[in-house]
Structure formats: structure tokens, C-alpha cells
């Protein structure tokens, strides 16, 4: 493995991500400098130190007992590795789903003089460094808490566990990338509307998983399970960094070192799996085109009876087909599903759930309100971004013999 090539390619991958961000609001002179991420991380580290100091001052000013402060410290320190694993995995996965062919293409990588192992480690370093400001802000937040509460040793273990957790999330993304490349080959064989439906379903499930993972109620529930010495948590490798921290907080040095070594071993196993899968699926399968031998006959739509023109209906069909093929629009369409899940988490993961008969009658009404709110909010976002999503295609619409009112009508019907 060539270290110089690895670092150079990691820089190229990181710049491709920054340039993809530049398309929104940053200039070229800023995104061409990797030091930008280090500066952002330094600022966030300083902000984290300030918030951590304020947290300790607030707890002591509120008259919290040492036992209560110890429980809060255990929840904060133990929740950071779980959060980092989920964050790095989710951000890397969302990048994989949303990355354009111009910013990063697996087909072009196959033609570069690099090995699969160099690509895996370079991509892992790129993901870890790109989102390293989150690690710095969590470490900065934990630093004054660990020092002022007398848990300096636990903070040092947290520092190592946080780095391991970040790399675990990044390496897991590499495994998923290889599996997605293999799944894309299978989807290409299916083709047609089935492939589009599977893609939409996959994006929705990933977004739901993301919201579930970042639920504070779920993280607290997991930490409580770890704190209660549940034997089942020992068998979950993703919880080993957390167990190393909770063990040191309970003055169990041998158990903390044991789980920390297990975390390193788990990271090594994931890296080996990522290398094996990338070597196996290194050459991407070229896309294939599918032609159906069945035809359809367009019928007169019932919307024609209320005065909707045929041109507006054709534009609506175009909007629907375009929306189902663009992942950024699918994310907006997922809002009516995500909001009820987010709002219902406090009731689902409440430490003292109600078991009365009335709760079964209130639950559907409780979920109906966020569902309707999500539908309205999703429609609002679709309407606000409908024209902007056209991009350069807006010039094609302007060149057609179509009135502006017809285009607006089609946008309204679609949203």
C-alpha cells in the first residue's frame, strides 16, 4: 500500500465533496482549501468547551447532587460514541445516495492506478476528516465536564473511543457502498418501474433510520440499558465503545480496557470486510437499458372536465416521472412519514408508558396531527422548490410554445 497515493487520493475525495457543497453557497477559493475543515473544527471545539463549562455550572447552580451529576455524566459520555457511529454512517450513506456523477464516480475510479485497499482507506480517511468537526465539538464539550467532575481518566478513554467510533461509522459506509454496487447490478437487471419503486423505498427507509438513530429518547434508552448491566448489550459490538466508558466511570479498569480492545478488534474486522468486498466488486457493471414490448394507450383524463388542458396534464406526468427519479425530491416526499415518527418517539420511548385503555383511543388521533402537518409541510416545500428544481431545464420550458399559466397550473397539480 502506497501511503503517499492514499493520502493524495483521500484529499481528492474530500475536495470533491467540498466542491459538491460549493454548488449551493460556497465559492471555489474556499472549498479548494482542506484547511477549512480544520478551522471549522477548531471553532466548534472552542464552542464545545464553552457549552461544557456552562453545563457543569448550571448543574451545580441548580443544586444537583453528586449522584445525579454522575448519572448525567455517564449518559453524556456513553451516548457520544453511539451518536458518532450513527452520524458518520448516516452522513456517508447520504453522500453516497446524493452524490452526483460529476463529483465522484465509481466508474472513473476503476480506471485510476490505485488498488482496492488504497481506495477503501482513502475514502475512510476522507469521510472521517470531512465530518471531524463533530468529533471535535463533542470532545470539547466533554473536556470541561470530565475535568470539573473529576472524571479525567474517563475523558481520555472517551477521546480514544470517539476516534474509534468515527472510524467504525466510516468503514461501515465502505461496506455498504460495495453492497450497494452489487445491489445496483441486481436492480439494473430488474429495470423499469420496479427499480424506481425499490430506489424510493430504499431512500425512505434510510431517512427513517436516520431520524430513529438521532432520537435523543432512543439514545437515553440505550444508555439506561447499558447502565443497568444488561447482559444482552455486551453482545452488541456497536455498544463496546460505550461500555468501555461506562466501565471506567464505575472504576472498573480491566473491563474498560477489555471493551476498548474489543472495539479496536471490531474496527479491524470491519476494515477487513470492507477490503474483501471492495476487491470482489471492484469493477462496476455497466448500466443497461430495458425496453418494454408492451404499449399503453392514453385515455382522456377526468381532469379535462374541470378545465385542465391536455398540455397541463402532460406537464404533470412529466413532473411525477421526474420527481420519482430525483433523490432530492424523494426526500421532500418523505416528510409526511418522517414527522409522525419523530413526534411519536417521546411517547414510544417514554420511561413510564401508559397502559390505560384510553391511550389506545388517543394514539391514532395523536399520530393524525403530525401526519397532516407533515403532508402540509411537504407540500409547502415541494411548492417552494418546484421551480428551482428545474435548473437549466427551465430554459427548455421557456422555448416551448407554452404559456406561463400552464406551467404554474401543472406545478400546483403536482404539489
N, C-alpha and C positions, 0 to 999 in steps of 0.2 A: 504494500500500500504506500503510495506516494503522498507524504504529508503536505508537501507544497501544493500539489494538484488538488488535494482535498480541501485545503483552506481557500484556494483560489476559486474553486467551484462553489464552495459554501458562500463566498462573497457574491458570486454571480447570482445564485438563487435568492439571496437576501435582497440584492438590488432589484431583481425582477419583481419581488413583492412590493418594495417601496415604490417602484415606478407604476405598478398597478394602482397603488393608493394615490399616486400623483395625479391620475386622471380625474380625481374628484376635486381636490382643493390645494395640493402642494405643488410647488414649482420644481423644475428639473434640477436647479442648482442645489436644492435642499436634499432631495431624495437620492442624489448621487453620492452622498457622503454617509457612510455607515456609522460615523461618529455621532450622528443624530440620535440613534437609539441609545447610545451610552449617555448622552446629555439628558435625554428624557428620563432614563433610569435614575440618574443622579438626582434630578429634581424630585422624582417620585419617592426616592429613598429618604430625602430630607423631609418631604411632606409626611411620609410614614412615621418617621421619628417624632415629629410634632404631634401627630394624632395619637401615637402610642403613649407619649408623655401625658397628653390630655386625658387619655383613658384612665391611666393609673391615678391621676389627680382627682378625677371625677369619682372613681370608686372609693378612694379614701375620704373624700369630702362627703360622700353620701353615707358614710358610716358603715361600709361593708365589713363584715368580719373576715379574719384571715382564711377561714374555711371557704367562705363564699368567693373570695378573691382567687383562692387556689382552684376552685371549680371552674371559674371563668377563664383562668389562665390555661387550664387543661383543655377546655373547649376551643379556645383560640389556637393554641399551639397544635392541638391534634387535628383541627379542621383545615389547617393550611396545606399539608401535603395532599389531602383528598381534593381540595379545591384546585391545587396546581395541576394535578394529574388530569382532572376533568377539563381545566381551562386549556392546557396545551393540546390535549387530544381534540377538543372541540374546535379550537381556532385552526389547527392544522387541517382538520377534516373540512371545515367550512371553506378554507382556502382551496382545498382540492376540488370541492364542488363548484366553486365560483370562479376559479382561475380561468382566464381566457387563454385561447391558443396562442395569442401574441406574447403573453408574459412568461409562460412556461409550458413547454410541450414535451410529452414523453417520447414522441416520435423523433424529434430532433436530438434528444439526449442519446438515443441509440446510435447516432452517427458520431458522437464525440469520442475521443480517445480516452475514455475513463472506464473503470471496471465497476461492476455492480456494488462491490463493497465501498468503493470511493463515493459512489452516488448516495448510498444509504447513510453513511456517516456525514457527508457534506450536507445532505438535506436535513438530517437530525440537528446538526450544529446551526444551520440556518434558521430552523424553526425555534430552537432554544434561544438563540441570540435575538431574534426578531421580537419575541414576546418576553424577553428577560426583564423589562421594566416592572412587570407584575411580580416577579420574584424579588426584585429589589424593594418594592414598596411593602411587601409582606415581611421581608426581613427587617426593614427599617421600622415597621410598626411593632414588631416583636422585640426589637433590641431594648428599648426603654422598659418594656413590660418585664422582660427577663431580668434586667439589672435591678430595677426598683423593687421587684418582688422576691429577689433572692434566688432566681432560677437561671443563673448564668450558664450552668452546665447544660440545662435543658435547651437553652437558646443555641448553644454550639451544636447540639445534636439536631435541633431543628434546622440549622443552617445547612448541615450535610444532607438531611432528609429532604429539604426543599429542592436542592440541586438534583438529587436522585429522582424525586417525583417529577420534576420538569423533564428530565431525560426519559423517564418512563412514558410520559404522555407523548413526547415527540417520537420515540421509537415505535410506539403503538400506531401512530399515524402512518409510519412507513409500512408496517404490516398491512394496515387497511388499504393503503394505496395499491399494493401488489394484489390484494384480493379484489379490489375494485377493477383493476386492469383485467383480471381473469373473469370477473362478472360481466364487464363490458363486452367481452368476446361472446359470452353466452347471450347477452341481451341483443347484440347485433345479429345473432342467428335468429332471434325471435322477430325483431323488426316490427314496424307498423305501430298501431295504437297500443299494443301490449307493452312495447318498450317505453313509450311515453308514460303510460299509467304506472309502470314499475318505477320509473325515474321520479315521478311526482310523489308516489308513496314513500320512496326512499328519502327524499328531501323532508317530507313531513315528519317521518319517524325520527330523523336526525335532529330536527328542530325541537321536537317534543323531548327527546333525550337530553338536549342541551338545557332546556328550561327545567327539567327534572333534576339535572345534575347541579345546577346553580341555585336550587331552592335552599334557603337557609334552614327551613324546618327539617328538610331531609338530612342535611349535614349534621345538625344538632342531634337528630335521632340516631345517626350512625355513631357519633361520638359517645352518646349515652350508652349505646350497646357495647362499645369498646370499654367504657369506664366500668360497666357492670360485670366485667370479666366473663363475658360470654365466650364460651369455647369455640363457637362457630366462627367468630371473627378471626381467630388465629389461622384458619384455613383459607382466608381470602388474601391473596398476595398484594392486592392494591391497598390493603389496610396495614401492611407491615411497616411502612414509614411512620404511620400514625401510632402504631403500637410501640415503636422504639421511643417515641416521645413520651407517651403516657407512662411507659415503664420507668423512664428516668425521672419523671415527676413524682413517682411513687418510691423513689430511691432504690430501684431495682436495676443496678448497673449491668449485671450479667444478662438479664432479659432484654435490656435496651440494646446492648451490643449484639445479641443474638438476632434480634429482628432487623437491626441495621445491616448486618451481614446478609441476612436473607433478602433484604431489599436490593443490595448490590447483586446478589445472585440472580434475582428475578430480572433485573435490568440486563444482565449478561444473557439470560435465556431469551428475552425478547429481542435483543440485538442479533443473536444467532438466528432466530426465526425470521427476522426481517432480512438478513443476508441471504438465507436459503430461499425465501420466497422471491426476492428480487432477482436472484440468479436464475430461478426457474422461469419467471415471467418477464425476463429482461427484454425480449423482443416483442414489441406490441403487435397485435394483429391488425392489419389494415382494415379500415371501415368498409362495409359492403352496402350495396344498395338493394332494396327489395321493391319489386313491382308486383302489385296485386293484379290478378287476372279477372277480378270481379269489378263491375262498374256500378255506379249509382245514378239514379235519375232524380234530379232536383225537382221538388214539388213546390207549389205555391204556398208560401208561408201564411199562417193565420195572422201574423202581424201586419200583413198588407191591408187587412180590413180596417185597421185603426190609422191608416195613413202613412205607414212606414214604407219608404221606397225600396225598390229592389237593390239599388246601389248601397243604401244604408245596411241592409241585411247582408250583402256581400262583405262589407267592411266589418260587420260584427263577426262573421265567420272567420275573417282574417285575424281579428283581434283574439278570438278564442284559440285559434291554432298557434298564433304567435306566443300567447301567454303560456300555453302548456309546453312550449319548447324553450322558454327562458326561465332559468332557475331564480333570477331575481324577482320575477313576478310571482312565481310559485311561493316564495317566502311571504309575500304580502297576502296571498290567498290562504296561508296557514294561520293567519292571525285569529280567525274565529275559533280555531281549535286550540291554539296555544293559550289564549287569555283565560278560558274556563279552567284549564289545568293549573295555571299559575295562581288564580284566585282561590281555587278549591284546595290547594296544598295546606293552608293553615288549618282547615277543618279535617283533612285526611290525616295529617301528621301531628295533630294536637296530642299533647301528653295525656289528656284526660278526655277521650272521645265520649260523647253522649251515647247512651244505649236506649233512650226512651223511644216510645212508639211514634212520638211527634216528629222525631228527627227524620224518619223516612218520608214524611209528608213535606217537610221543609226542604229537603235536599234537592228535588227536581226544580223547585222554584228558585233555590239558591244558585243553581247552575244556569238557569234560564237567563238571568240578568246579565252575567258576564258573556254568555253566548250571544245575546242580542247586541250587547255593547261591542263585542268583537266583530260581529258582522258589519255593524255601522262603521267601526274604525277601519276595518279592512276595505270597505267600500270607499271611505274617505281617502285612504292612501292610494288606492287604485285610481281614483279620480284625479288626485293631485299630481300623480306621476305618469298618467296615461300619455300625455303629450310629450313629456320629457323622455319616456321610454322609446319613442320613435327614433330619436337621434338623427342620423343622416337620412333615414328613410322618410323624414318629413319633407325633404325636397322632392322625393318621388311623388308624394301625395299632392304637393303644390303644382307639379307639372301635369297632373291628370285633370281632365275636364270635370272636376267635382267641386261643388260649392262648399264653402266653409261650414255652413249649417248642416250639411250631410255628414261631414266628418264629426262634428260635435254630437249629432244625434247617435251615431254609431258608438262613440265613446260613452255616452250616457247609458245606452242599452247594454253595453258590455259591463260597466261597473254596477 
